[in-house]
Amino acid sequence: MEQRLAFPLHKQIWNSASIAKHRFTFWLMSHNRLRTKEIVGRFQDIDNTCILCNCANETRDHLFFMCEWSKQLIELLGNWIRLEMRFFRYTNWTRWIRYGFRDKKRHQVVAAMVAAGIYNIWMERNRRIFTNQAKSPQQIFVLVKKELSYRFNGYFSIDTLNNVFIADRVQAEL
């Protein structure tokens, strides 16, 4: 009988603290199934320049990890929870999100935040392509923070969240 290996990010993606639409987009991104310009360009002749930064070809790695616009949003999210989140490739990021946290609550919060970041980067990309409207990383951060605050309020108190992240930072400094 053939035994199937579980997808390595299963627990992070299907985390109960995440919002369902964020989970689904996170899953598609993890499997490289979002219709980036690189993928669409295989079937159509299109300009595959990233619409967020206009600096490079739009691939999964560029859009979510190397694009300057996306980096700004991820940095804002990381600062919110007092955590440095810098990634340059999907493989570095998967290692970090799978093994970077011992505390379950912190892991759930970070996974939910990453899912929200991925979803909102994808939505901003689509907003610019289909409606010619643009928002700054700061504007998106305010929306993500509000959405996640409502979500986390049902799972954790803000004091619990702050204590989890402050305790880890103090331990890291010692």
N, C-alpha and C positions, 0 to 999 in steps of 0.2 A: 504494500500500500504506500503510495506516494504521500509524503508529508510536506505540506505547504509552509513556507516561511512567512511569518507575519511581516507586514510592512513596518519598517523601523520607526516611523513617526506615528504609529497608530494611536498610542496613548496621548500624545500631544495634540493631535488633530481632533480626536473625538472626546476631548476634555469637556466635562459637563459645565465648567465655568464659562466656556466660550459660547458665543451666539451662533445659532445654527447656520445662518448665511455666511458667517465668517469661516466656520468649519468647512463648509462645502468648497469655498474658494481656496482655502488653505490646502485641502485635499487635491483639488485640480492643479494648483501650483506645484505641489510636491511631486505629482506624477507628470509634470510638464505637459499638462493638457489644456492650459489656458491658451486661447487663440492669439498668441502674440504675433506681431508682424513677421517675425522670423518664420513661424509656422504657416501663416496665411500666405507668405511670400513663396512658399514651396508650390503653391497651386495658382497664384495670381501674380502678375507683375505689379508690385506696389512699392512705394517709398517705405523702406523699413526703418527709418530714423525714429528714435524714441521721441514721442510727442511731449514727454515731460521735461526733457533737458535739451533736445535737439542736438545731441553731441555724439551719439553712437547708435548702432543698430539695436533694435528692440528685441532682446532675447529674455528668457526668464531670469538668467543671472544678472543681466544688466538692469532690467526693470525693477527687480526687488532688492538687489544687493549693491549695484555699482552706480546707479543713476543718482546724480547729485540731489535731485528733488526728493527721491525716496530716502536717501541718507539723512536728509534734514528731518523728515518725518520720524524716522526710526530713532534719531538722536533725541528728538523732543519726547518721544514715548519713553525712552530709556531714562532720560533725566527725571521724568515724572515719578518713576519708581526707584530712582537712585541706582541705576544700573547702566553700565556702559555696554551698548549693543552695536558692535561694528563687525560687519561681515563683508567679504569680498566674493565669496562663492557659496553656492548652495551646499557643497560638502562641508565646509567649515561651519556653516550655520547649523546643519543637522546634527553635527557632533556636539555643538554647544547646547542646543536645545534638548538633546537627549540625555546628556550626562552632566550638564553644568549646575544642577541644583539637587541638594539633598532634601530640602524641606518640601513636602507635598503641596502646601498652600502656595508657596512661592512659585513652584513649578507650574501649578494651574494658572496662576495670575500671569506669569510670563508667557505661557502658551496661548492664553486668551488674548493677551496684548499683541503677540506676534500675528495671530490669526486676524485680529482687527486691523493691524497695519497692512497686511497682505490684501485684505478685502478692500480697504480704502485706497490703497495705491492702484489697484485694479479699477476701482470705480472712478477715480480721478482720471486715469488714462482713458477710460470709455467716455467720460463726460467731455473731455477735450476733443476726442475724435468725433463723437456723434452730435454734440450740441454746441461746439465751439465756445464753451464756457470753461474757465479755469479758476481754481482755488489754490491758495498758497499752502505750503506744508503747515503753517501756523493755524490757518483756518480749519484744515482737516484735523489737526491735533485737537482743537477745541471740540469738534464733533465726536471724535473717538473717545476723548476723555469723558465727555458727557454720557455717551452710550455705555462705556465700560463701567462708569461709576454707578449707573442704574443697575447694570447686570451684577456687579460685585456686591452691591448692597444686599442682594438676596442670598449671597454666599458667605461673605466675610464683612465684618465691620471695617470701617476705614482705619480705626486704631489697630486692629489685628494686622491689616495690610502694612501699615506704617511700621509696626513692631517687627514684622517678618523681615522687611527690607533693611531697616535700621540695624537690627541685630546682626544680619549677615555683613553689613558694611563695617561695623565695629570689629567683628571677628576678623575680617580681612585686613584691617589696619593693624591688628595686634601682632 
